[in-house]
Amino acid sequence: MSRLYHIKPRQDSRNRVARTLDFLAGVLLFWVFALAVLLIALPAHMAFCCSLLAASLMCLAGVRLQKWRKLKRQLHNRMWLAGEKLRIEIDNLKTRDDLIMFVGLLLDRSNQFEDVRVTPKDPVPILSIYRGSKVGIQCLPPSLPGAAADTGYCSEIIQQLGEDLEKGQYEKAFIVAIGEIHPRVRWLIKILGRNLQVALLSKEKLVELAVRAEQLSGGEEVFESGVKQERVVKETEPGIKEVVLAPKKGLRYLAAFFMLAVFYLFVHLTGLAAWVCLAFIIINGILALACFIANREKRGAFRLE
């Protein structure tokens, strides 16, 4: 679940009306298909009743599925927006001292660490108690995007951390790194972790820890900011015309038109089923034509909006 803080959710560009129309269209297509299949083996009235029952069950299941997906999408949006807020805050840390103070405050607000002591000038700037064990937290300097921090300095402070661990000054250690890590430094951390209890705290782990700390100290403040941003996203959703006549929908309407037309010609439907299928053929044909015309006009027009 914590990975959702770092994965940007896929946005559904459709508004509520468009989603409802797509859902109903799917149910109707299923009903037409079920009716056509059942008419092969059953009398017309029995096939109609059975297909209607199947479509109703599918509709109920679809409604429940859509509600579940909506709740899941909303939770994912809130988690990602909360994580994005904290990622921006972490990215704004420019110096090692800033990072040390941020991590110290973060650990102090967390319920996983106790007796947090921050001394930026010491070789190991943060000491704390983690699950009953004394730990030292070393912070690597933030780096510029695409570039690792000073390799020599990072190696020096990591070696100092290892020496303190070997002397028994603390039982475990964390190394905080929010930027690029040079391969040599990463190799040094790996070697250190083979013999001693050392763990790397990446930016992703800090974000997760910060979200939990925000929830503990400030209620749902971090999620409230996510809700506000989510509302802004919703307010900018396109209208039903933009969704129904979207460029990618044209080929779908055309494909549905040809599939239904072939189905109508080869199955030899009669009665109500034939009229319903014919209506869908006409509707999809009109929508495909309207979609292509609307998007051709959009490509030809160039103006400042």
N, C-alpha and C positions, 0 to 999 in steps of 0.2 A: 504493500500500500504506500510506503514512503517514497517509492520511485515516482509516484504521481506528482510529487513536488517539482520534478525536473523534466517531465515530459509534457510538452505543449499539447493541449487537447485539440482534436480536430473540430473545427467550427462548422456547424450546420448553417449554411447560408439561407435556408428556407425559413419563412415565418410560420406562425402557427397555422394559418389557413392553408398555406402550400403543403405543409406536412400532413394536414388532415386530408387534403385532396389526394395526395400521393397514396396515403394509407387506404382510403376508400377505393381508389382506382385499383390498387392491388387486390383488395377483397373482391371487387366486382369481376376482375379478370379471373381470379380463382374460381368464383362462382360459375362463370361462363364455361370455363374449362371443365369443372366438375360436372356441370349439367350436360355438356356435350358428350363426355365419357359415359355418364350414367344412362343417357338416352340410347346408347348402343345395346344395353342389356336389359333395361327396365322400361316399363310403360311411362308415358310422358308425365302423368300426374305424380307417380311415385319418384321418378327421376328428379322432378322439380322439388318435391319435398325433401328428398335426401340431400340434394345439392344445396338447398337453402339452409338445412341444418348444418351441413359441413361448413358453409360460409359463415354462419353465425358463430360456430365454435372457433373458427379461425379468427373472426373479428374480436371475440372476447379474449382469446389468447394474445392477439396482437396488441390490444389495449393494455393488458397487464404488462406485456413486454415493453411497450413504449413508456409506460410509467416508470418501470424499473430502469430503463436506459436513461430517462430524463433525470432521475435522481442521481444515478451514477455519473452522468455528464456534469451535473451541477456541482457535485462533490469534487470531481476532477478539476473543474474550472476554478473552484475556490482554493483548492490545494495548490494548483499551479500559480495562480495569481499571488497567493500568500508567499510562495517560494520565490516568485519573481521580484516581489518587493524586497525581500531579504537579500536576494542575489545582487540587486542594484546597490543596496547598502554596503554589502561586502566588497563589491567592485570599487566603491568609492574610498576604500581604505588604501592610502598611498604609501604609508611608512610602516615599518615594523612596530613602532611604538603605538600607532593607531590600532594595528591588528591586536597587539597585546592587550590594550585596554578594552577593545571590543570583545575579545575572547574571555577576558577576566570577568567582565560584566555579564556576559552570556552564561558562563559557568556558575556565577553567583546566583543567577535567577533560575538556574536549572535545579531540579530536585535530585539529580543524579550525582552532583558534586557537593561536598561539604567543606567548610573551612577554607574557602578560596583566598589565597594571598597573592597579590600582584606586586611584583617589584621589577619594573622594566629594565633597571640597570644591572640586575644580576645575570649571571651566565644562563641560568634557567629561570625565565621571568615569572612563571606561574606555578604555584604549588597548591595541591588540594588533596582531599580524601575522596577516592572513588571506590564505592562498594567495599568500604572498610580498609582499603589499601592506600598508602601514601603514593601519590603520583606527581611527576613533574611534567609540565607542558612546555614544550619548546615551540617557538613560532618562527617560521622561515619568512624572510622579507617578501612582501608582495612584489610581483614582477609585472612588467609591461605585457600587454597582449602579444602572444606569439614569441615571447622571449623569456628565458629562464632567469631566475635571480642569480646573483653572484655565486658562482660555484665554490670558490675558495672559502668565502665566509659561511655559506651554508654547511659545507663539510666540517668546518671548524666547530660550529655550535652543535652540530650533531655528534661529533666525537666527544665534545664536552659532556653532552647528555649521557652518552654511553659510559664515560668514565665515572660519572656520578652514580649511575645505576650499579656499576660493578662495585663501587665503594659502599653500596647499601644506603645511600642517602634517601632513596625512595624505591618502592618495589616495582612500580610500573611507570611507563612514560607514554605521552602522546606527542606527536609532531604535527603541528598545524601548518598546512600549505594550501593557500587559496589560489595560487597561480601555477604557471608552468614549472615543472621540476626537471632539472637537468638529469640526463640518464645516469651520470656518475653519482649524483646525490641520491637518486632513487635506488641505485645499486647499493649505496652505503646504508640506506635505511633498511633495505632487504637483508643485508648481512647482519646488521645490528639486531633485527627482529628474529634472527635464527637462534641467537643465544640468550636474548633478553626479551622481556615482555614490553614490546614497543609497538604502538599502533599509529597509523597515519590518519589524521583528520583532514579530509579534503573539504573543498568548498561545499560539496553536496551534503556531507555529514554535518557541517556547520549549519547549513540551512535547515536541515531536519531538527537539529538540536535547538536552533533559534525559534523555530515554529512552536516546538513544545514549551520552550521557556516563555514565549509570548502568551501562549494559552494559559500557563500557570499564573503569570504575573498580571496580565492585562485582560483576562477573560478571553473573549473572541475577537479582540481588536484586530488581529492580523487577518482574520477571516472576514470581518466587517469591511475592511478595505478591499478585499477580494470581491465581496458582494457588490460594492459600489462600482468597481471596474467592470464587473459582469453586467451590471445594468447599462453601463455606457455602451458595451458591445451589443447588447440587445437592442438599444435604441437606434443603432445604426444598421439594423437588419434591412435588407432590401424588401421592397413590396412584392405583392403577389405577381404583378406583371413581370417584374424582373426575374422572378424565380421560374414562373411557368414558361417564359420565352427566353430562358437562359441559353447561351450558345450550345452548351453540351446536351441540352434536352432535345434539340432538333433531330439528331441521329436516333435517339431513343424512340421518339414518336414515329419516325419513319420505319424503324425496325419493327415496332409493334404493329404498324399499319400493314406491312408485308406479311408478317407472321399470321395475323388474324385473317388477312385476305386468303392466304394459302389454306389456312385451317377451314375457312368458310367454303372454299371451292371443293376441297377434297372430302370433307365430312358429310356434306349435303344435309345441313341442318334444316329443320322445318319448324314452323310455329313460332312461339315466343323466343326460343333460343336463337333462331335465325335472325329475328329482328334485333335482339340485343347485340349479337355479334356484329351485325351490319352497322348498328349505331356506333359501336366502338371503332369499327374500321373508319367510318366517316369522321368521327371526332379526332382520331389520331392523325388522319390525313390532313384535316384542317389545321390542327396544332403544329404539325411538322411544317406545313407551308407558311403559316404565320410566323413561326420561329425563324425560318430561313430569311423571310422578307424583313423582319424586324432587325435581325443582326446584320443583314447586308446594309441597311440604312445607317446603322450605328457605325459600321466600319467606314462608310463614305463621309460621315460628318466629323469635322474637327473643330471644336470650339472650347472656349474656356468656360467651365461650369462652376 
